[in-house]
């Protein structure tokens, strides 16, 4: 008979966790994500030029079925896939439309940007500093610089929209805290007939705004008419591309 000690010894051998010889060992695999190393989980690439999308390697799309599953279309996988991607992100050149609209541009150089501007102001007593067209409001806005000859002074802009067959004068306003002691600055705004719609619908060269500047003080009137040429804005074509 087996004693109790022998049974205990045999029972312990049955519970052994030792792997029998010849049994393949299992290898544990650990999965670690990029954020565990302080990296980003995703990598986003922006396509800056839709007409030239990045090249996609063939192995990246080898498992995709782009055709009807027949072998005849497998050879065209690369050639069909890339244009489809470009079209999906709006890169097809046929989806671009060029539109034309008219705007106003000065046909003179900005006096305030020229060398010797201050000397010209002191010599002429009044000079246009700058002017620009504001398409949202349909106005021509600008600044005028005058010699500070006296406290009482008046600055106006004489403007014409029909090649000087008629004209009107618009007052300019003093710009607060703009005095340098020697000069003062005034601002003006010219509202255009018809507003922005009249400008954008006008043919090139058919919408012109001409003006000059007057400065009155001490019983005298000083003019700045751009050396006899007057200042003018002309309608020109402005092209821009819109995606549809």
PyMOL commands that set and color helices and strands:
alter all, ss='L'
color gray80, all
select helices_A, chain A and resi 4-14+34-37+50-52+58-60+71-88+93-95+111-113+117-124+195-200
alter helices_A, ss='H'
color red, helices_A
select strands_A, chain A and resi 96-106+126-134+139-147+154-160+168-171+173-174+183-191+208-217+220-224+231-243
alter strands_A, ss='S'
color yellow, strands_A
deselect
rebuild
show_as cartoon
